[in-house]
Amino acid sequence: MPTLQLADRTVIQISGADAEHFLQNLLTTDLDQLAPGEVKPGALLTPQGKILFDFLISRDANADFRLDCRADVAEDFRRRLMLYKLRAKVEISSPDQALVSVSWDDDSGSSQSDSPAAENDSGWLADRRFPADAGVCRRYGASGPHLPADTWTHLRIAHGIAESGSDYALSDAFPHDVLLDETGGVGFKKGCYVGQEVVSRMQHRGTARRRVMIVKGAQDLPATGTDIRANDRAIGSLGSAVGLDGVAIVRIDRVKDALDAGQEITAGDVPVTLSIPGWAVYKLPEDKSGTEQE
């Protein structure tokens, strides 16, 4: 069971009497559905509905909240949260020992209840972005080994889990683009939050056309940010890549057009095939016309 300390991640702590109300009215995640012993994804959006900061959120032993985010943008994120605080009884802090570790199963034979993320174990929390049989979990405040980062990246790629920085730029993607609507990162039945109107409209109209897909190259894939192309037209952009494997955010209507026309899809000069993550429920469009992303 590999365990890896993620040196590029840190934690923002949210505490106080108004902490849950404050976050519930601000972030995409529905905290009414966040149980102890798990972490869920979420985002703070711009008013236009694009992801300003992405994170994983969990409850700690004191019923406070942790926001597990990229270390390089954590201070900007904390300052942005402070702007919304006003008179709310909330403390927003950065712990001294903000260590983040991740672990996962080597095979798919164990169930979620068998994984180290079980609530009665030593601080491991189930990462709900992944299928239960992957056994992916996170722990905070305890150091772990520094295995090659590619081991974690390859796991994310295999399951089609995108993260900002490596797979997309902040302020340049909607929650639907990175499948937050399918990983529990958006609460469609909760009240208002920043950017909620745009996200709800995309959900109810079915206008999401950019989606995460898994990439398999005929040879080693090129650098992150390389265009995914079909018929000499860009249809998306390559994110994380390790060897032959990668993830990309692509226009699925244009992927469908290319497949229907028998056109080769490439990343740079490398022919690739694209597939929907096995756990995802979205489908390629039925028709070729597509609908433009908002």
C-alpha positions as CSV (number, residue, x, y, z in Angstrom):
1,M,0.0,0.0,0.0
2,P,2.0,3.1,-1.2
3,T,2.0,6.1,1.0
4,L,3.3,9.5,-0.2
5,Q,3.7,12.9,1.4
6,L,2.5,15.6,-1.0
7,A,5.0,18.4,-0.7
8,D,3.0,20.7,-3.0
9,R,-0.1,20.7,-0.8
10,T,-1.0,22.5,2.5
11,V,-4.0,23.1,4.7
12,I,-6.1,26.1,5.6
13,Q,-8.1,25.7,8.9
14,I,-11.6,27.1,9.3
15,S,-13.0,27.2,12.8
16,G,-15.5,29.1,14.9
17,A,-19.2,29.1,15.7
18,D,-20.1,30.3,12.2
19,A,-17.6,28.2,10.2
20,E,-20.0,25.8,8.6
21,H,-22.6,28.5,7.7
22,F,-19.8,30.7,6.3
23,L,-18.4,28.0,4.1
24,Q,-21.8,26.6,3.0
25,N,-22.8,30.0,1.6
26,L,-19.4,30.5,-0.2
27,L,-18.1,27.2,-1.6
28,T,-19.6,24.7,-4.2
29,T,-19.4,21.7,-1.8
30,D,-22.6,20.8,0.1
31,L,-21.4,20.5,3.7
32,D,-24.6,18.9,4.8
33,Q,-23.4,15.9,2.8
34,L,-19.8,15.9,4.2
35,A,-19.4,13.1,6.7
36,P,-16.6,12.6,9.2
37,G,-13.9,10.3,7.8
38,E,-14.0,11.6,4.3
39,V,-12.7,14.4,2.1
40,K,-14.6,15.8,-0.8
41,P,-13.6,18.2,-3.6
42,G,-14.9,21.7,-4.0
43,A,-14.1,25.1,-5.4
44,L,-14.5,28.8,-4.7
45,L,-15.8,30.3,-7.9
46,T,-15.7,33.7,-9.6
47,P,-19.2,35.3,-9.9
48,Q,-19.0,34.1,-13.6
49,G,-18.8,30.5,-12.3
50,K,-15.2,29.7,-13.1
51,I,-12.9,28.0,-10.5
52,L,-10.9,30.6,-8.6
53,F,-9.5,28.0,-6.1
54,D,-9.9,24.3,-5.9
55,F,-9.5,22.2,-2.8
56,L,-10.4,19.1,-0.8
57,I,-12.5,19.7,2.3
58,S,-12.9,17.6,5.5
59,R,-14.0,17.9,9.1
60,D,-11.4,17.5,11.8
61,A,-11.8,16.0,15.3
62,N,-13.0,19.3,16.7
63,A,-15.7,19.6,14.0
64,D,-13.7,22.4,12.3
65,F,-12.9,22.3,8.6
66,R,-9.7,21.7,6.7
67,L,-9.2,23.1,3.2
68,D,-6.5,21.0,1.5
69,C,-5.1,23.1,-1.3
70,R,-2.1,23.9,-3.5
71,A,0.7,25.3,-1.4
72,D,1.7,27.9,-4.0
73,V,-1.8,29.6,-3.9
74,A,-2.7,28.9,-0.3
75,E,-1.9,32.4,0.9
76,D,-4.0,34.0,-1.9
77,F,-6.8,31.6,-1.0
78,R,-6.6,32.5,2.6
79,R,-6.7,36.2,1.9
80,R,-9.7,35.7,-0.5
81,L,-11.6,33.9,2.3
82,M,-10.8,36.8,4.7
83,L,-12.5,39.2,2.3
84,Y,-15.8,37.3,2.7
85,K,-15.5,37.0,6.5
86,L,-17.0,40.3,7.5
87,R,-18.5,39.9,11.0
88,A,-18.8,36.1,10.9
89,K,-17.5,34.3,14.0
90,V,-14.8,32.5,12.0
91,E,-11.1,32.0,12.3
92,I,-9.1,31.4,9.2
93,S,-5.6,30.1,9.8
94,S,-2.6,28.2,8.3
95,P,-1.4,25.5,10.8
96,D,2.3,25.2,11.4
97,Q,2.3,21.4,10.7
98,A,0.2,21.4,7.5
99,L,1.5,18.1,6.2
100,V,-0.6,16.2,3.6
101,S,-0.1,12.5,2.9
102,V,-2.0,10.2,0.5
103,S,-2.3,6.4,0.4
104,W,-4.0,3.9,-1.9
105,D,-4.4,0.2,-2.5
106,D,-2.2,-1.6,-4.9
107,D,-5.1,-3.7,-6.2
108,S,-8.9,-3.4,-6.5
109,G,-9.7,-6.3,-4.2
110,S,-10.4,-4.4,-1.0
111,S,-13.6,-2.5,-0.2
112,Q,-13.8,1.0,1.2
113,S,-14.5,-0.5,4.7
114,D,-11.2,-2.4,4.4
115,S,-9.2,0.6,3.5
116,P,-7.1,2.7,5.9
117,A,-9.6,5.5,5.5
118,A,-12.0,3.7,7.9
119,E,-13.1,6.2,10.6
120,N,-11.7,4.0,13.4
121,D,-8.2,4.1,12.0
122,S,-5.4,6.6,12.7
123,G,-6.6,9.7,10.9
124,W,-7.0,8.4,7.3
125,L,-9.9,9.9,5.4
126,A,-11.5,8.5,2.3
127,D,-10.9,10.6,-0.9
128,R,-14.4,10.5,-2.4
129,R,-13.1,11.6,-5.9
130,F,-12.0,8.1,-6.5
131,P,-13.9,4.8,-6.8
132,A,-14.2,3.1,-3.4
133,D,-12.2,0.0,-4.5
134,A,-9.2,2.2,-5.3
135,G,-8.8,2.7,-1.5
136,V,-7.5,6.3,-1.9
137,C,-7.3,8.3,1.4
138,R,-5.5,11.3,2.9
139,R,-4.1,12.1,6.3
140,Y,-3.1,15.5,7.8
141,G,-0.3,16.5,10.2
142,A,1.8,13.3,9.9
143,S,4.8,13.0,7.7
144,G,5.2,10.3,5.2
145,P,7.8,9.0,2.7
146,H,8.8,11.1,-0.3
147,L,8.1,8.6,-3.1
148,P,8.5,9.8,-6.7
149,A,5.6,12.2,-7.4
150,D,4.9,10.3,-10.6
151,T,3.4,7.4,-8.6
152,W,0.6,9.7,-7.4
153,T,0.2,11.5,-10.7
154,H,-0.1,8.1,-12.5
155,L,-2.9,7.1,-10.1
156,R,-4.8,10.4,-10.8
157,I,-4.4,9.9,-14.5
158,A,-5.7,6.3,-14.4
159,H,-8.9,7.5,-12.7
160,G,-9.3,10.8,-14.7
161,I,-8.9,13.0,-11.6
162,A,-7.9,16.6,-12.6
163,E,-6.3,19.2,-10.4
164,S,-5.5,22.8,-11.0
165,G,-1.9,23.7,-11.9
166,S,-1.0,20.4,-13.5
167,D,-4.2,19.9,-15.5
168,Y,-5.9,23.3,-15.9
169,A,-5.4,27.0,-15.0
170,L,-7.3,28.7,-12.2
171,S,-10.0,31.1,-13.5
172,D,-10.0,29.2,-16.8
173,A,-12.4,26.3,-16.1
174,F,-16.0,25.7,-14.9
175,P,-16.7,23.0,-12.3
176,H,-18.3,20.8,-15.0
177,D,-15.1,21.0,-17.1
178,V,-13.2,19.1,-14.3
179,L,-16.0,16.8,-13.3
180,L,-16.7,18.4,-9.9
181,D,-20.4,17.8,-10.7
182,E,-19.7,14.1,-10.7
183,T,-17.3,13.8,-7.8
184,G,-19.4,15.4,-5.1
185,G,-17.8,18.8,-5.5
186,V,-20.9,20.7,-6.4
187,G,-24.1,20.7,-4.3
188,F,-27.0,21.2,-6.7
189,K,-29.6,21.1,-3.9
190,K,-28.0,23.5,-1.5
191,G,-28.6,27.3,-1.3
192,C,-26.8,30.0,-3.1
193,Y,-23.0,30.4,-3.2
194,V,-20.6,32.5,-5.3
195,G,-21.1,31.5,-9.0
196,Q,-24.0,29.3,-8.3
197,E,-26.4,30.7,-10.9
198,V,-24.0,29.9,-13.8
199,V,-23.2,26.4,-12.5
200,S,-26.9,25.6,-12.0
201,R,-27.8,26.8,-15.5
202,M,-25.1,24.6,-17.1
203,Q,-26.4,21.6,-15.1
204,H,-30.1,22.1,-16.0
205,R,-29.5,23.0,-19.6
206,G,-26.9,20.3,-20.2
207,T,-24.6,22.7,-21.9
208,A,-21.3,21.3,-20.5
209,R,-19.1,20.4,-23.4
210,R,-15.6,20.5,-21.9
211,R,-14.9,17.4,-19.9
212,V,-11.9,15.4,-18.5
213,M,-10.9,12.4,-20.6
214,I,-8.1,9.9,-20.2
215,V,-5.4,10.0,-22.9
216,K,-3.4,7.0,-24.2
217,G,-0.5,7.8,-26.5
218,A,0.9,5.6,-29.3
219,Q,4.3,6.7,-27.8
220,D,5.3,8.9,-24.8
221,L,3.1,12.0,-24.6
222,P,4.4,15.5,-25.0
223,A,4.5,18.3,-22.4
224,T,1.5,19.5,-20.3
225,G,-0.3,22.2,-22.2
226,T,0.1,20.6,-25.7
227,D,-3.0,21.0,-27.8
228,I,-5.1,18.0,-28.5
229,R,-6.1,18.2,-32.1
230,A,-8.4,16.6,-34.7
231,N,-8.6,17.6,-38.4
232,D,-6.0,20.3,-37.7
233,R,-8.2,22.0,-35.1
234,A,-7.5,22.2,-31.4
235,I,-10.2,20.4,-29.4
236,G,-8.6,20.5,-26.0
237,S,-5.3,20.6,-24.0
238,L,-3.2,17.9,-22.4
239,G,-2.8,18.0,-18.7
240,S,-0.7,15.7,-16.5
241,A,1.2,13.0,-18.5
242,V,3.4,10.1,-17.4
243,G,4.8,8.1,-20.3
244,L,2.0,6.9,-22.6
245,D,-0.7,8.0,-20.1
246,G,-2.3,11.4,-19.5
247,V,-5.5,13.4,-18.9
248,A,-6.9,16.2,-21.0
249,I,-9.8,18.6,-20.8
250,V,-11.4,18.4,-24.3
251,R,-14.5,19.5,-26.1
252,I,-16.5,16.2,-26.2
253,D,-18.7,17.4,-29.1
254,R,-15.6,17.8,-31.2
255,V,-14.2,14.5,-30.0
256,K,-17.5,12.9,-31.2
257,D,-17.2,14.7,-34.5
258,A,-13.7,13.3,-35.0
259,L,-14.6,9.8,-34.1
260,D,-17.7,9.8,-36.4
261,A,-15.5,11.1,-39.2
262,G,-12.7,8.6,-38.6
263,Q,-10.2,11.4,-38.0
264,E,-7.0,10.9,-36.1
265,I,-6.7,12.7,-32.8
266,T,-3.2,13.8,-31.7
267,A,-1.3,15.4,-28.9
268,G,1.4,17.3,-30.7
269,D,2.7,14.7,-33.2
270,V,1.6,11.7,-31.1
271,P,-1.6,9.8,-32.1
272,V,-3.8,9.3,-29.1
273,T,-7.0,7.6,-28.0
274,L,-9.4,9.3,-25.6
275,S,-11.7,7.5,-23.1
276,I,-14.2,8.5,-20.5
277,P,-13.1,7.7,-16.9
278,G,-14.8,4.4,-15.9
279,W,-16.6,6.0,-12.9
280,A,-18.0,9.0,-14.8
281,V,-21.6,9.1,-16.0
282,Y,-21.3,11.7,-18.7
283,K,-21.5,10.5,-22.3
284,L,-20.4,11.8,-25.7
285,P,-23.1,13.8,-27.4
286,E,-25.7,11.9,-29.4
287,D,-25.5,14.2,-32.4
288,K,-22.7,16.0,-34.1
289,S,-23.9,19.6,-33.7
290,G,-22.9,20.1,-30.1
291,T,-23.8,23.1,-28.0
292,E,-21.3,25.8,-27.3
293,Q,-19.9,26.0,-23.7
294,E,-21.1,29.1,-21.8
